[in-house]
Amino acid sequence: MASVTLENVSLRYRNGTLGLADIDLDIADGEFIALVGPSGSGKTTLLRSVAGFLTPTAGRILIGDRQLAGGSVSVPPEQRELGMVFQQHAVWPHWNVARNVEYPLRRARVSRLERQRRVAEALELVGLAGYERRDPATLSGGQRQRVALARALVARPRVLLLDEALSALDEPLRDRLRLELHTLTRELGLTVIHVTHDRSEALALADRVAVLDAGRIRQIAAPQTLLERPASPFVARFLSDATLVDGHVAAGRFRAADHPLALPCDLSLPDGSAATAAILPAAVRIVPGDDAVVRSTLFTPEGSDVVVTWHGMTLRVRTHGMRPQVGDRVAVEVGHAVVYPHEPAVAAELPVATPA
Ligand SMILES: Nc1ncnc2c1ncn2[C@@H]1O[C@H](COP(=O)(O)OP(=O)(O)OP(=O)(O)O)[C@@H](O)[C@H]1O
């Protein structure tokens, strides 16, 4: 069993900074988990704690039934049966490919013949069969990252940890490697924890995505659930570029403060309660009219990302088909919004589209 469990894990750095706060996380055997969150939210701290480079101040970490950290236990990284791939600088330039890949096997004192066999097998897995003698300097960035992946896999780890492993690569290579990584790890049945700052990569690859903020997991769910039912304004804003609007609830409707926006709301709060609505860009339509102005438009293959100002509110819109021009006068229709009880802390952290 290669499940990964974090029980009440907290980590405070020596200078007092809280890296992780009360993390409870159960990753199933063979599950692919992505960690996302703003810079400084604790993604790397969590990954490095599982890897064994950092020791939690409280709580326990287990792989399967085996405790790796907690109390008086602290298993060193090389004995955790993990593979790791970092963003870059992962391949030693003065060693050929075979020497790089066999490194974990040498450390484990595996015989030379067995090493050769396993290196060939790992290189085959990552599409670099026959590259044993190559000097890393003669490889492309993508090939070097595949060498790092082969080295992470050669010792047949139970869990694979990826720290921005694809981030240094350019598209379309990155896209291809992303696909290969997904296929390969699924075929091998590996449990994967993947840290990335790329939200669409996380949503594309993972069975579940954990959204971190200030050392805590704010939501962990399947990609579709995260997009359709973000647990908080923060998650809606971070993952989907939702526009956050302050207002109140009255007679089963959300009413924006000092703004004509009013929407049905199924949140059962007493009339007059303060609330925050998260308007997802895909829930807004641009229609003929003249009470909003297009401020920017970015074309993407999936549609245009448009920003409009509407009675002083800055609203993000995802359009399909037509691409409005900057300066166009339009009208907007908001189909629905996810409404939350007002959270002063979130409102303070995030710029809310407050009507002028
Ligand atoms: N060695 C350290 N000493 C003190 N504080 C640290 C140390 N490393 C990280 N931190 C702090 O711990 C918190 C979490 O950092 P971490 O690197 O885990 O975030 P992250 O989500 O990986 O960020 P990024 O996306 O920028 O890589 C931050 O507040 C950071 O400043």
The ligand as a Gaussian input file, in Angstrom:
#p B3LYP/6-31G(d) Opt

LIG

0 1
 N       13.678000      28.137000       5.130000
 C       12.655000      28.914000       5.503000
 N       12.743000      29.671000       6.608000
 C       11.707000      30.443000       7.009000
 N       10.531000      30.535000       6.366000
 C       10.395000      29.810000       5.237000
 C       11.437000      28.968000       4.753000
 N       11.006000      28.368000       3.608000
 C        9.751000      28.813000       3.406000
 N        9.377000      29.690000       4.377000
 C        8.075000      30.367000       4.524000
 O        7.075000      29.373000       4.686000
 C        5.889000      29.738000       3.982000
 C        5.550000      28.651000       2.964000
 O        6.579000      28.619000       1.977000
 P        6.601000      27.586000       0.769000
 O        7.932000      27.694000       0.110000
 O        6.179000      26.258000       1.256000
 O        5.447000      28.187000      -0.170000
 P        5.058000      27.793000      -1.663000
 O        3.564000      27.686000      -1.659000
 O        5.820000      26.609000      -2.114000
 O        5.495000      29.099000      -2.448000
 P        6.026000      29.300000      -3.954000
 O        4.818000      29.064000      -4.847000
 O        6.452000      30.744000      -3.972000
 O        7.132000      28.328000      -4.173000
 C        6.170000      31.099000       3.356000
 O        5.666000      32.074000       4.219000
 C        7.681000      31.154000       3.293000
 O        8.134000      32.478000       3.362000

